[in-house]
């Protein structure tokens, strides 16, 4: 399971990793804004859900919500 940022989506997809969750967050913050525990939890829960639901190798899913640095 890899959690990566949208800027690297194409590269991550080309690596044929088992499962990839692509987030809308900036580089260095793949789980979300610092101190935003709710957003970080959402990201981790989405990654765990992908582990349970992905049916085949190479599954790439995008976390739909936008990056919200000021929201806690």
N, C-alpha and C positions, 0 to 999 in steps of 0.2 A: 504494500500500500504506500503510495507516494502522494503527498499533498504539495501541490506546486501552484505557482501563480500563472495568470493568463498569458503573460509575456513569453512563457516557455511552453505553452500548450502544444505547438507543433513539434517541438523537440521531444517533449515527454511522450507524445503519441508515437513518434518514430522509434522510440526505444523498446517498444513491445513489452512494457512493464505489466505486471498482473492486473493492477487496478490503479487508477490515477484520479484524484479529485483536484480539479482546477478551480482556484479561488480568484475573486476579483481584486484581491489585496495587492499592495505594492511589494516590490522586492524586499526581502528581509522580514516580512510580516505575513507569512502564508496562512497563519491561523487567525489573523485579525489584528485590530489596533491594540497597542499596549494598554493594559488595564481594563480592557473591555471583556470581562469574563463571560458575559452572555454570548457575545459573538464568537469567542474562542470555543465555547462549549458547543454552539451550533455547528461550527466547522468540524469539530471532532466527532460529534454525533453523526454528521453527514458522512464522514469518512468511515465510521463503523457501520453505518447502514449500507454503504457501498460494499463493504466486505461481505455482508450477509446477502445482498441482492444480486451482485454481479454474477452472471451465468457463464461467462467465458473470459479467457485471458485477453488482456489488452483493452479492458473496459475503461473508457475515459468519460468522466462525468464532470459537469460544470456546476459549481455552487451559484445559484441564480441571484442572490442578493448583492447589492452594491456595497462597496467599501464605505464605512461610516466612521471616520476617526473620532468624531465628537460625541457619538451616541454611546451610552453605557447601559 
